[in-house]
Amino acid sequence: MNTTYTIIRNVSSNYASFFIALIIAFFLSPFIIHSLGNTAYGLWVLVGSICGYFGILNLGFPTTIIKYISHHHALGEYSKINEIINTMLLFFSFIGVVVVLVAAAFAPFAHNLFNVQPDYISKLKILILLLGVNVAISFPLNVFDAVFRGLQRFDIANSIRIILSILRAGAIVLFLRAGGGLIALASITLVMAALECVIKAMVCKRVFPHQKISLRLANIKLLKELLGFSLYMFIIGISVQISFMSDSIVIGIFLTAEAITFFAIGANLVFYLRQFISQISSVITPIASSFGAQKDSDRMKRLLFTGTRYCFMAVLPISIIYLILGEKFISLWIGPEYGPASSQVLIILTWSYIIFLSQFVAGSIFTGLGKVKLLAFLHLGAALSNILISILLMNKYGIIGVAFGTAIPLLIQGTFILPIYACRTLKVSILRYFLESYLPPLISAIPFIIAVLSVRHFITINSLAVFIIYAATLMLIYIIFEFIFGIEQEHKKQILKKLRLNVR
C-alpha cells in the first residue's frame, strides 16, 4: 500500500478520535469539576495519577509489540506475529492480576500518605480499587491495540475508541446528574475499559486473519528477546509517567487536593496538545520499522524532515493561542476564579513544549530503528530533574514552581539534546534539519501571531462562543498562510490535485 496514503489514513483517523475526545473533554471537564467540587475532582486527578503509575508494569512492551509486528509483517512472517500475540497476552494477564493485588493492598493505607479530608477516606479506598482494576484490564487491551497499530490499521482501533468515548461521556452525564459522584465516575470508566477490550479482541481476528489464540504458541524465549528491547521502552515509559503524573502527586503530598485542580486545568490543556501531536508521531514507528527492515535510509531521512515540519506546524497555532489568550480561555471555559493561576501553569508548560513536541517524530524513528538506549536515559534524567526542581521551587512558588520543574528539563531536552542526537543518528546536517523542518512553518506563522495579538489588545471577548468564533477565524488565517508558504511543494500539488478531482 502507498506509504503516503497509509500515513494520511492513519493520521486522519487519529485526529478524528482525538478531536472527538477533545470536544467531549471540553464540555465534560467543567461539568465534572462543578458536579464533584474542587476537592473531589482533585482527588479524582490524584488517584488517576497514582493508578497511572501501575501502567509502568507494561515494561515498555506495547511499543515493542508494534515495532516487532510491523517488522515481521513487512517480511511476511505471520507465525512470528502469533507468537508475539500469545506470549504477550499470557504475560499481561499475569501483570493484571499483580496490579489488582497491589491496588487492594495499597487502598487501606493511602489516606495516610495524602492530605485527604475524613469524609473522603472511604471513597479514596474504593476509587483506588476500581481504577486499579481498570488499569489491569488495560494490559491485555494493549496487545490487541498494538496489533492494529503494528499492522498500520489505526483507523479501526480509533473507530472503536470513538464509539466508546461517546458512550462513556453520555453515561457520565447521566449518572452525575442523577446524583452520582466519584464512585459512579470510576465505575463507568471501568465498564467502558472492559467493553473496549472485548470488542478489540473480536475485531482483531478480522484485521489479521492469520491470528491464532493458544497458550501453546506462547514462547518464553521470545519474551526474553522482546524484553531486551522493551527494557529501554520501559525506562522511557516510567520516565514519561514521572514527568506527566508526578506533579499532581507532589502537590497532593505537600499542598492540598484543591491545589491540584488549579494546576490540572492548565496542565491538562498542554496534555491535550501533547496528545494532538502524538496523533502524527504515533504512526511513524511502524513505518520507520518497515523502512529499517528494508534498510531504506533515504526514505528515513525524508520521514524525519517532513514529519518534524508538520508536527511543528501543528504545535504552533495552539501554543500561540495558549500563550496569548490562555487566561481568557480558561476564565470563560471553567470560571474567572481559575483563570489567573491556571493560565500561569499553562504558559510555563507551553513554552517548554513548543520544540519538544515536534521531536516526537525523531523519537518514533528511533523506536522504529531500535535505537532507544540513549533516548531512554535522556527521558529518565528529565523525569528525575522534574521531581527535584519541583520540590525545590514548590515551597516558594507553589504550583508555579511545580510547573517550572516540569518545563525546564523538557526545554533543554527538546531544544538541544534530541535534535543533535537525531541528526547524528541519521547522518544529516543539523542546520539543514532546522532550515527545512522549522523555518518555513515559523515564518508562515507571523501573520497569525500578529492577528492573535490584535485580538487580545483590541477586541473584548465576553463569552466562550465568541472566543471559539475568533479562534476558528484565526486558525483559518494560519491554515491559509501555512498552506501557501509552509507545506512542501510536492504535498501542496497533491492536495490541490485531490481537491480538483473532488470538485469534478
Rosetta blueprint (number, residue, H / E / L):
1 M L
2 N L
3 T H
4 T H
5 Y H
6 T H
7 I H
8 I H
9 R H
10 N H
11 V H
12 S H
13 S H
14 N H
15 Y H
16 A H
17 S H
18 F H
19 F H
20 I H
21 A H
22 L H
23 I H
24 I H
25 A H
26 F H
27 F H
28 L H
29 S H
30 P H
31 F H
32 I H
33 I H
34 H H
35 S H
36 L H
37 G L
38 N H
39 T H
40 A H
41 Y H
42 G H
43 L H
44 W H
45 V H
46 L H
47 V H
48 G H
49 S H
50 I H
51 C H
52 G H
53 Y H
54 F H
55 G H
56 I H
57 L H
58 N H
59 L L
60 G L
61 F H
62 P H
63 T H
64 T H
65 I H
66 I H
67 K H
68 Y H
69 I H
70 S H
71 H H
72 H H
73 H H
74 A H
75 L L
76 G L
77 E L
78 Y H
79 S H
80 K H
81 I H
82 N H
83 E H
84 I H
85 I H
86 N H
87 T H
88 M H
89 L H
90 L H
91 F H
92 F H
93 S H
94 F H
95 I H
96 G H
97 V H
98 V H
99 V H
100 V H
101 L H
102 V H
103 A H
104 A H
105 A H
106 F H
107 A H
108 P H
109 F H
110 A H
111 H H
112 N H
113 L L
114 F L
115 N L
116 V L
117 Q L
118 P H
119 D H
120 Y H
121 I H
122 S H
123 K H
124 L H
125 K H
126 I H
127 L H
128 I H
129 L H
130 L H
131 L H
132 G H
133 V H
134 N H
135 V H
136 A H
137 I H
138 S H
139 F H
140 P H
141 L H
142 N H
143 V H
144 F H
145 D H
146 A H
147 V H
148 F H
149 R H
150 G H
151 L L
152 Q L
153 R L
154 F H
155 D H
156 I H
157 A H
158 N H
159 S H
160 I H
161 R H
162 I H
163 I H
164 L H
165 S H
166 I H
167 L H
168 R H
169 A H
170 G H
171 A H
172 I H
173 V H
174 L H
175 F H
176 L H
177 R H
178 A L
179 G L
180 G L
181 G L
182 L H
183 I H
184 A H
185 L H
186 A H
187 S H
188 I H
189 T H
190 L H
191 V H
192 M H
193 A H
194 A H
195 L H
196 E H
197 C H
198 V H
199 I H
200 K H
201 A H
202 M H
203 V H
204 C H
205 K H
206 R H
207 V H
208 F L
209 P L
210 H L
211 Q L
212 K L
213 I L
214 S L
215 L H
216 R H
217 L H
218 A L
219 N L
220 I H
221 K H
222 L H
223 L H
224 K H
225 E H
226 L H
227 L H
228 G H
229 F H
230 S H
231 L H
232 Y H
233 M H
234 F H
235 I H
236 I H
237 G H
238 I H
239 S H
240 V H
241 Q H
242 I H
243 S H
244 F H
245 M H
246 S H
247 D H
248 S H
249 I H
250 V H
251 I H
252 G H
253 I H
254 F H
255 L L
256 T L
257 A H
258 E H
259 A H
260 I H
261 T H
262 F H
263 F H
264 A H
265 I H
266 G H
267 A H
268 N H
269 L H
270 V H
271 F H
272 Y H
273 L H
274 R H
275 Q H
276 F H
277 I H
278 S H
279 Q H
280 I H
281 S H
282 S L
283 V L
284 I H
285 T H
286 P H
287 I H
288 A H
289 S H
290 S H
291 F H
292 G H
293 A H
294 Q L
295 K L
296 D L
297 S H
298 D H
299 R H
300 M H
301 K H
302 R H
303 L H
304 L H
305 F H
306 T H
307 G H
308 T H
309 R H
310 Y H
311 C H
312 F H
313 M H
314 A H
315 V H
316 L H
317 P H
318 I H
319 S H
320 I H
321 I H
322 Y H
323 L H
324 I H
325 L H
326 G H
327 E H
328 K H
329 F H
330 I H
331 S H
332 L H
333 W H
334 I L
335 G L
336 P L
337 E L
338 Y L
339 G H
340 P H
341 A H
342 S H
343 S H
344 Q H
345 V H
346 L H
347 I H
348 I H
349 L H
350 T H
351 W H
352 S H
353 Y H
354 I H
355 I H
356 F H
357 L H
358 S H
359 Q H
360 F H
361 V H
362 A H
363 G H
364 S H
365 I H
366 F H
367 T H
368 G H
369 L H
370 G L
371 K L
372 V L
373 K H
374 L H
375 L H
376 A H
377 F H
378 L H
379 H H
380 L H
381 G H
382 A H
383 A H
384 L H
385 S H
386 N H
387 I H
388 L H
389 I H
390 S H
391 I H
392 L H
393 L H
394 M H
395 N H
396 K H
397 Y H
398 G L
399 I H
400 I H
401 G H
402 V H
403 A H
404 F H
405 G H
406 T H
407 A H
408 I H
409 P H
410 L H
411 L H
412 I H
413 Q H
414 G H
415 T H
416 F H
417 I H
418 L H
419 P H
420 I H
421 Y H
422 A H
423 C H
424 R H
425 T H
426 L H
427 K L
428 V L
429 S L
430 I H
431 L H
432 R H
433 Y H
434 F H
435 L H
436 E H
437 S H
438 Y L
439 L H
440 P H
441 P H
442 L H
443 I H
444 S H
445 A L
446 I H
447 P H
448 F H
449 I H
450 I H
451 A H
452 V H
453 L H
454 S H
455 V H
456 R H
457 H H
458 F H
459 I L
460 T L
461 I L
462 N L
463 S L
464 L H
465 A H
466 V H
467 F H
468 I H
469 I H
470 Y H
471 A H
472 A H
473 T H
474 L H
475 M H
476 L H
477 I H
478 Y H
479 I H
480 I H
481 F H
482 E H
483 F H
484 I H
485 F H
486 G H
487 I L
488 E L
489 Q H
490 E H
491 H H
492 K H
493 K H
494 Q H
495 I H
496 L H
497 K H
498 K H
499 L H
500 R H
501 L H
502 N H
503 V H
504 R L
